[in-house]
Amino acid sequence: MMEPVECDRCGTCVLVEKNSWHHTSIQWRTDPQTACEADRANPELLQRGVWVGSCPPLRDSIRRAAIDGRLTVPD
């Protein structure tokens, strides 16, 4: 089940599902090119019309949410 997680840096909220500690699915609720300050600063993340962005602060926020128990991670 997807659960909301907010980026600690900019407050952007995404839906996240952890299938394991190593596998994470992210669904953006808004356009990441306009919502994510870190991704917006790097135009190379848009390649051939496909968004390939990966925001380090958001990844850290998701990791903290999993460690803190705010995000479900199956055993």
N, CA and C atoms as a LAMMPS dump frame, in Angstrom:
ITEM: TIMESTEP
0
ITEM: NUMBER OF ATOMS
225
ITEM: BOX BOUNDS ff ff ff
-5.0000000000000000e+02 5.0000000000000000e+02
-5.0000000000000000e+02 5.0000000000000000e+02
-5.0000000000000000e+02 5.0000000000000000e+02
ITEM: ATOMS id mol type element x y z
1 1 1 N 0.846 -1.173 0
2 1 2 C 0 0 0
3 1 3 C 0.9 1.248 0
4 2 1 N 0.56 2.207 -0.822
5 2 2 C 1.333 3.448 -0.913
6 2 3 C 0.96 4.364 0.249
7 3 1 N 2.017 4.982 0.822
8 3 2 C 1.837 5.856 1.964
9 3 3 C 2.481 7.209 1.661
10 4 1 N 1.89 8.311 2.135
11 4 2 C 2.461 9.633 1.862
12 4 3 C 3.73 9.88 2.678
13 5 1 N 4.709 10.471 2.022
14 5 2 C 5.95 10.903 2.677
15 5 3 C 6.281 12.291 2.144
16 6 1 N 6.603 13.206 3.045
17 6 2 C 6.989 14.562 2.655
18 6 3 C 8.504 14.694 2.664
19 7 1 N 9.017 15.408 1.686
20 7 2 C 10.443 15.711 1.634
21 7 3 C 10.766 16.677 2.774
22 8 1 N 11.776 16.328 3.561
23 8 2 C 12.174 17.193 4.679
24 8 3 C 12.752 18.513 4.2
25 9 1 N 13.222 18.573 2.952
26 9 2 C 13.826 19.797 2.432
27 9 3 C 12.783 20.779 1.908
28 10 1 N 11.885 20.293 1.029
29 10 2 C 10.975 21.239 0.37
30 10 3 C 9.501 21.009 0.694
31 11 1 N 9.175 19.902 1.347
32 11 2 C 7.791 19.638 1.716
33 11 3 C 6.961 18.958 0.653
34 12 1 N 7.545 18.68 -0.514
35 12 2 C 6.812 17.977 -1.564
36 12 3 C 6.375 16.615 -1.034
37 13 1 N 5.121 16.266 -1.262
38 13 2 C 4.579 14.996 -0.785
39 13 3 C 4.472 14.015 -1.946
40 14 1 N 5.023 12.809 -1.746
41 14 2 C 4.926 11.732 -2.731
42 14 3 C 4.296 10.528 -2.045
43 15 1 N 3.789 9.601 -2.845
44 15 2 C 3.294 8.339 -2.312
45 15 3 C 4.404 7.316 -2.461
46 16 1 N 4.635 6.538 -1.403
47 16 2 C 5.757 5.609 -1.372
48 16 3 C 5.28 4.231 -0.93
49 17 1 N 5.833 3.205 -1.573
50 17 2 C 5.614 1.832 -1.146
51 17 3 C 6.971 1.15 -1.05
52 18 1 N 7.26 0.616 0.119
53 18 2 C 8.489 -0.142 0.317
54 18 3 C 8.13 -1.616 0.206
55 19 1 N 8.654 -2.282 -0.802
56 19 2 C 8.436 -3.725 -0.941
57 19 3 C 9.488 -4.505 -0.169
58 20 1 N 10.592 -3.855 0.148
59 20 2 C 11.664 -4.393 0.981
60 20 3 C 12.544 -3.208 1.354
61 21 1 N 13.597 -3.45 2.12
62 21 2 C 14.512 -2.372 2.472
63 21 3 C 15.264 -1.876 1.253
64 22 1 N 15.346 -2.7 0.208
65 22 2 C 16.114 -2.334 -0.984
66 22 3 C 15.251 -1.889 -2.161
67 23 1 N 13.943 -2.069 -2.075
68 23 2 C 13.068 -1.735 -3.202
69 23 3 C 12.03 -0.713 -2.763
70 24 1 N 11.998 0.412 -3.466
71 24 2 C 11.076 1.492 -3.149
72 24 3 C 10.375 1.956 -4.417
73 25 1 N 9.055 2.067 -4.357
74 25 2 C 8.273 2.636 -5.462
75 25 3 C 7.787 4.008 -5.03
76 26 1 N 7.919 4.982 -5.933
77 26 2 C 7.502 6.349 -5.641
78 26 3 C 6.527 6.813 -6.709
79 27 1 N 5.423 7.389 -6.268
80 27 2 C 4.455 7.982 -7.185
81 27 3 C 4.334 9.457 -6.836
82 28 1 N 4.664 10.297 -7.807
83 28 2 C 4.564 11.744 -7.598
84 28 3 C 3.114 12.167 -7.666
85 29 1 N 2.71 13.044 -6.765
86 29 2 C 1.35 13.587 -6.759
87 29 3 C 1.258 14.824 -7.64
88 30 1 N 2.402 15.413 -7.94
89 30 2 C 2.485 16.587 -8.805
90 30 3 C 3.622 16.351 -9.789
91 31 1 N 3.785 17.239 -10.725
92 31 2 C 4.869 17.13 -11.694
93 31 3 C 6.205 17.337 -10.984
94 32 1 N 7.098 16.341 -10.994
95 32 2 C 8.365 16.49 -10.283
96 32 3 C 9.237 17.612 -10.824
97 33 1 N 9.081 17.94 -12.088
98 33 2 C 9.888 19.021 -12.663
99 33 3 C 9.542 20.368 -12.062
100 34 1 N 8.322 20.542 -11.593
101 34 2 C 7.941 21.804 -10.98
102 34 3 C 7.922 21.713 -9.463
103 35 1 N 7.719 20.523 -8.922
104 35 2 C 7.593 20.369 -7.469
105 35 3 C 8.929 20.24 -6.764
106 36 1 N 9.878 19.582 -7.379
107 36 2 C 11.135 19.254 -6.708
108 36 3 C 12.219 20.276 -7.045
109 37 1 N 12.623 21.022 -6.043
110 37 2 C 13.635 22.055 -6.221
111 37 3 C 14.971 21.464 -6.682
112 38 1 N 15.377 20.339 -6.109
113 38 2 C 16.661 19.729 -6.464
114 38 3 C 16.644 19.201 -7.899
115 39 1 N 15.546 18.559 -8.306
116 39 2 C 15.452 18.037 -9.666
117 39 3 C 15.34 19.174 -10.682
118 40 1 N 14.62 20.219 -10.331
119 40 2 C 14.427 21.346 -11.237
120 40 3 C 15.749 22.043 -11.549
121 41 1 N 16.684 21.987 -10.616
122 41 2 C 17.973 22.637 -10.788
123 41 3 C 18.884 21.884 -11.753
124 42 1 N 18.502 20.668 -12.149
125 42 2 C 19.346 19.857 -13.019
126 42 3 C 18.577 19.452 -14.274
127 43 1 N 18.614 20.257 -15.353
128 43 2 C 17.845 19.959 -16.563
129 43 3 C 18.291 18.685 -17.273
130 44 1 N 19.471 18.17 -16.958
131 44 2 C 19.925 16.934 -17.59
132 44 3 C 19.104 15.725 -17.154
133 45 1 N 18.296 15.885 -16.093
134 45 2 C 17.484 14.773 -15.634
135 45 3 C 16.316 14.48 -16.571
136 46 1 N 16.045 15.38 -17.511
137 46 2 C 15.021 15.147 -18.521
138 46 3 C 15.741 14.682 -19.782
139 47 1 N 15.682 13.39 -20.039
140 47 2 C 16.388 12.814 -21.174
141 47 3 C 15.379 12.192 -22.132
142 48 1 N 15.441 12.641 -23.387
143 48 2 C 14.555 12.104 -24.427
144 48 3 C 13.091 12.155 -24.02
145 49 1 N 12.732 13.209 -23.295
146 49 2 C 11.339 13.386 -22.9
147 49 3 C 10.903 12.516 -21.734
148 50 1 N 11.836 11.799 -21.126
149 50 2 C 11.51 10.924 -20.003
150 50 3 C 12.155 11.482 -18.746
151 51 1 N 11.372 11.653 -17.702
152 51 2 C 11.89 12.174 -16.455
153 51 3 C 12.662 11.078 -15.732
154 52 1 N 13.922 11.324 -15.456
155 52 2 C 14.772 10.349 -14.773
156 52 3 C 15.338 10.94 -13.483
157 53 1 N 14.626 11.901 -12.91
158 53 2 C 15.106 12.595 -11.728
159 53 3 C 15.175 11.708 -10.494
160 54 1 N 16.063 12.062 -9.619
161 54 2 C 16.223 11.359 -8.359
162 54 3 C 16.745 12.372 -7.347
163 55 1 N 15.9 12.789 -6.454
164 55 2 C 16.222 13.857 -5.516
165 55 3 C 16.853 13.273 -4.241
166 56 1 N 18.118 13.585 -3.968
167 56 2 C 18.762 13.061 -2.759
168 56 3 C 18.036 13.428 -1.452
169 57 1 N 17.56 14.666 -1.268
170 57 2 C 16.836 14.961 -0.024
171 57 3 C 15.559 14.131 0.125
172 58 1 N 14.858 13.868 -0.995
173 58 2 C 13.65 13.042 -0.916
174 58 3 C 14.019 11.61 -0.559
175 59 1 N 15.07 11.076 -1.182
176 59 2 C 15.521 9.715 -0.835
177 59 3 C 15.858 9.625 0.652
178 60 1 N 16.538 10.638 1.176
179 60 2 C 16.885 10.649 2.604
180 60 3 C 15.631 10.711 3.472
181 61 1 N 14.642 11.486 3.057
182 61 2 C 13.39 11.595 3.816
183 61 3 C 12.66 10.261 3.846
184 62 1 N 12.643 9.56 2.723
185 62 2 C 11.998 8.248 2.65
186 62 3 C 12.748 7.252 3.542
187 63 1 N 14.064 7.283 3.484
188 63 2 C 14.879 6.383 4.319
189 63 3 C 14.593 6.63 5.8
190 64 1 N 14.548 7.898 6.208
191 64 2 C 14.266 8.228 7.611
192 64 3 C 12.863 7.776 8.016
193 65 1 N 11.889 7.962 7.12
194 65 2 C 10.516 7.544 7.421
195 65 3 C 10.455 6.029 7.635
196 66 1 N 11.207 5.273 6.848
197 66 2 C 11.223 3.812 7.009
198 66 3 C 11.901 3.425 8.33
199 67 1 N 13.024 4.041 8.613
200 67 2 C 13.763 3.734 9.839
201 67 3 C 12.96 4.113 11.074
202 68 1 N 12.288 5.254 11.019
203 68 2 C 11.493 5.746 12.15
204 68 3 C 10.174 4.999 12.339
205 69 1 N 9.807 4.152 11.367
206 69 2 C 8.556 3.403 11.466
207 69 3 C 7.349 4.148 10.93
208 70 1 N 7.556 5.292 10.291
209 70 2 C 6.443 6.05 9.709
210 70 3 C 6.039 5.485 8.353
211 71 1 N 6.856 4.584 7.811
212 71 2 C 6.625 3.963 6.51
213 71 3 C 6.75 2.462 6.694
214 72 1 N 5.762 1.729 6.226
215 72 2 C 5.747 0.275 6.379
216 72 3 C 6.773 -0.374 5.475
217 73 1 N 7.594 -1.255 6.068
218 73 2 C 8.557 -2.047 5.306
219 73 3 C 8.317 -3.51 5.661
220 74 1 N 7.89 -4.333 4.679
221 74 2 C 7.649 -5.746 4.986
222 74 3 C 8.933 -6.446 5.441
223 75 1 N 8.774 -7.42 6.29
224 75 2 C 9.928 -8.219 6.756
225 75 3 C 10.463 -9.113 5.669
